[in-house]
Amino acid sequence: MRFALLGSGSKGNALVVEQGATRLLIDCGFSAREIAKRLARLELVPADIDAIVITHEHDDHWKGVSRFSRAHDLPVWLTPGTHSATVASEVAARELYSPHEPFAIGELELWPYPVPHDAREPAQLVVGNGEHRLGVLSDIGHATPHVRDMIDACDALIIEANHDPELLAAGPYPASLKARVAGRLGHLSNAQAAELVTQIDTGALQHVVAAHMSESNNRPELARAALAKALACTPDWVHVANQREGLPWRSLVNR
């Protein structure tokens, strides 16, 4: 199993997960044309994608869904709440999933789980192939016990490290947006992400990726340092997925 991020941040998010002949696009927060362009960097074309799985309806996760789905005849999986908050009738095909029940698409199994975020029915995901599990955790204001249980003992973890509180406080956002970002339905800070990592079993981790990082309110070296301290590793072991280039393929292998 391998994964790559097409881009990560407030201007757009998309993740590709591959197992055998199955390739899923998790979130589609760029235009359809930009998604195709970014897939090409991974030596993929839109026809290589089997389905789109959406975590929630915010534009940086939803923007290209309708056009990309229709252009390439791709089913879109989403929660009932996300469906009610979007124009999901404009996609090629719609499949609803519960944020409390696992489901499978091709050779991949997905375990969704609810998260506290200011969307209609947001979910995040653990994706597995029977041997390895990739935990995906973004767009969450605070970690719940259930969130900790879901991402425990994964083989790879993509975790939100959205902001540094001091940079956020001094940054350009209006007060209302600063309060939203730092609130219990907003986004994880570097310190919150690091604290969460200390509360789970990380012994199997092959990759850790800091994601959904604010370009205005954070710095890659700050996120890396916080997570590295929590993991007792060197900062260069922590990957950072950025807005422009995302993150190239990372593979999960048997040890």
C-alpha positions in Angstrom: 0.0 0.0 0.0 1.2 3.5 -0.7 -0.1 7.0 -0.4 0.7 10.6 -1.7 -0.8 14.0 -1.0 -1.6 16.2 -4.0 -1.6 19.2 -1.7 -2.5 20.1 1.9 -3.6 23.3 3.4 -6.4 25.9 3.5 -6.3 26.4 -0.3 -6.9 22.7 -1.1 -6.5 19.1 0.1 -6.4 15.8 -1.8 -4.8 12.4 -0.9 -4.3 9.4 -3.1 -4.2 5.9 -1.5 -3.3 2.9 -3.6 -3.4 -0.8 -3.1 -3.0 -3.2 -6.0 -5.4 -2.1 -8.7 -7.4 0.2 -6.4 -6.7 3.9 -6.1 -8.8 6.2 -4.1 -8.9 10.0 -4.0 -9.6 11.2 -0.5 -11.0 14.8 -0.7 -10.9 16.8 -3.9 -10.2 20.4 -2.8 -8.7 21.6 -6.1 -10.3 22.3 -9.5 -10.7 19.3 -11.7 -8.0 20.6 -14.0 -5.6 21.1 -11.1 -6.3 17.6 -9.7 -5.4 16.1 -13.1 -2.2 18.2 -13.2 -1.2 17.1 -9.7 -2.0 13.4 -10.5 0.4 13.6 -13.4 3.2 14.4 -10.9 2.5 10.9 -9.5 2.5 9.4 -13.0 -1.3 8.9 -12.7 -4.1 10.0 -14.9 -7.7 10.6 -13.8 -8.8 7.3 -15.3 -6.5 5.6 -12.7 -8.8 6.7 -9.9 -11.6 4.4 -8.8 -13.6 6.6 -6.4 -13.6 9.8 -4.5 -14.1 9.7 -0.7 -15.1 13.1 0.9 -14.5 13.8 4.6 -16.6 17.0 4.8 -18.1 19.8 2.7 -15.7 22.7 3.2 -14.4 24.1 -0.1 -10.8 23.1 0.5 -11.9 19.5 0.5 -14.9 19.7 -1.9 -14.0 22.2 -4.6 -13.4 20.0 -7.6 -15.7 17.1 -6.7 -18.7 17.6 -9.0 -16.7 18.4 -12.2 -14.0 15.8 -11.6 -16.6 13.1 -10.8 -18.7 13.8 -13.8 -15.8 14.2 -16.2 -14.3 10.8 -15.2 -17.5 8.9 -14.2 -16.3 8.5 -10.6 -18.6 7.6 -7.6 -18.4 9.9 -4.7 -18.6 8.5 -1.1 -19.7 10.9 1.6 -21.7 11.0 4.9 -25.4 11.8 4.9 -24.6 15.1 6.6 -22.0 16.1 4.0 -24.5 15.1 1.3 -27.2 17.4 2.9 -24.7 20.3 2.9 -23.6 20.0 -0.7 -25.0 19.7 -4.2 -24.2 16.0 -4.4 -26.8 15.4 -7.1 -24.2 16.9 -9.5 -21.8 14.0 -9.1 -21.6 11.0 -11.4 -22.8 8.6 -8.7 -23.3 9.0 -4.9 -22.6 6.5 -2.2 -23.4 7.3 1.5 -21.2 6.0 4.3 -21.8 6.1 8.0 -19.0 7.7 10.1 -19.4 4.8 12.5 -19.2 1.8 10.2 -16.4 0.4 8.0 -16.8 -0.1 4.3 -14.6 -1.4 1.5 -13.8 0.0 -2.0 -11.9 -2.5 -4.1 -8.8 -3.8 -2.3 -9.0 -1.1 0.4 -11.0 -1.1 3.6 -11.9 2.2 5.2 -12.8 2.8 8.9 -14.4 6.3 9.2 -14.7 8.0 12.5 -16.5 11.3 13.5 -14.4 14.3 14.5 -15.3 17.6 16.2 -15.2 20.2 13.4 -17.5 22.9 12.2 -19.0 21.0 9.4 -22.4 19.1 9.0 -21.2 15.6 9.6 -17.4 15.5 9.3 -15.4 12.3 9.3 -11.8 11.2 9.1 -10.5 7.9 8.0 -8.2 4.9 8.7 -7.4 3.1 5.4 -6.1 -0.4 5.4 -5.2 -3.3 3.1 -5.3 -6.2 5.6 -1.7 -5.8 6.6 -1.1 -2.1 7.1 -3.2 0.9 8.2 -2.9 4.6 7.3 -4.4 7.0 9.8 -5.8 10.2 8.4 -6.6 13.0 10.9 -7.2 16.6 9.8 -9.8 19.3 10.3 -10.4 18.6 14.0 -10.6 21.1 16.8 -9.7 18.7 19.7 -9.0 15.0 20.1 -11.6 12.8 21.7 -11.0 9.4 23.2 -12.6 7.8 20.2 -10.2 9.6 17.8 -7.2 8.4 19.9 -8.5 4.8 19.7 -9.0 5.0 15.9 -5.5 6.2 15.1 -3.8 4.0 17.6 -1.1 1.6 16.4 -1.2 2.7 12.7 1.6 2.0 10.3 1.5 5.6 9.0 -0.2 8.8 10.2 -1.2 11.9 8.4 -1.9 14.4 11.2 -3.0 18.0 11.2 -0.5 20.5 12.5 -2.3 23.6 11.5 -1.0 26.5 13.5 1.4 27.8 16.1 -0.8 29.7 18.7 1.7 32.7 18.9 1.8 33.0 15.1 -1.9 32.8 14.9 -2.4 35.4 17.5 0.0 37.8 15.8 -1.1 36.9 12.2 -3.3 38.6 9.6 -6.6 36.7 10.3 -9.5 38.7 11.7 -10.4 38.0 15.4 -13.4 35.9 14.5 -11.4 33.6 12.2 -8.6 33.3 14.8 -11.2 32.2 17.4 -12.6 29.7 14.9 -9.2 28.2 14.1 -8.2 27.9 17.7 -11.6 26.8 18.9 -12.8 23.3 19.9 -14.4 22.8 16.4 -11.4 24.3 14.5 -8.0 22.9 13.8 -5.1 21.3 15.8 -2.1 23.4 16.8 1.4 21.9 16.6 1.3 21.3 20.4 -2.1 19.6 20.3 -0.9 17.3 17.5 2.2 16.5 19.4 0.3 15.8 22.6 -2.1 13.5 20.7 0.9 11.5 19.3 2.2 10.9 22.9 -1.2 9.3 23.8 -1.2 6.6 21.1 1.0 3.6 20.2 3.5 4.7 17.6 5.7 1.7 17.6 4.6 0.5 14.1 4.9 3.9 12.5 6.8 4.0 9.2 5.8 7.5 8.2 4.4 10.6 10.0 3.2 13.5 8.0 2.3 16.9 9.3 -0.6 18.2 7.2 -3.1 21.0 6.7 -0.5 23.5 7.8 -1.4 27.2 7.7 0.9 29.2 5.4 0.1 32.3 7.5 0.2 30.9 11.0 2.8 28.2 11.1 6.2 27.1 9.9 7.3 23.6 8.8 10.2 23.6 11.2 7.9 24.3 14.2 5.6 21.5 13.3 8.5 19.1 12.7 10.1 20.0 16.0 6.9 19.5 18.0 6.1 16.1 16.5 9.7 15.0 16.6 9.9 15.7 20.3 6.7 13.7 20.9 8.0 10.8 18.8 11.6 11.0 20.2 13.0 11.1 16.7 15.0 13.6 14.6 12.9 16.4 12.9 14.0 15.2 9.4 12.1 11.9 10.0 8.8 13.9 10.1 7.4 14.6 6.6 5.6 17.9 5.9 2.9 18.0 3.2 2.7 21.5 1.8 0.1 23.4 -0.2 1.9 23.6 -3.5 3.6 20.3 -3.9 1.9 18.0 -1.3 4.0 14.9 -0.6 5.4 12.3 -3.1 4.6 8.6 -2.8 5.3 6.9 0.5 5.0 3.1 0.8 4.1 0.9 3.7 6.2 -2.3 3.7 6.5 -5.4 5.8 9.3 -5.3 8.3 
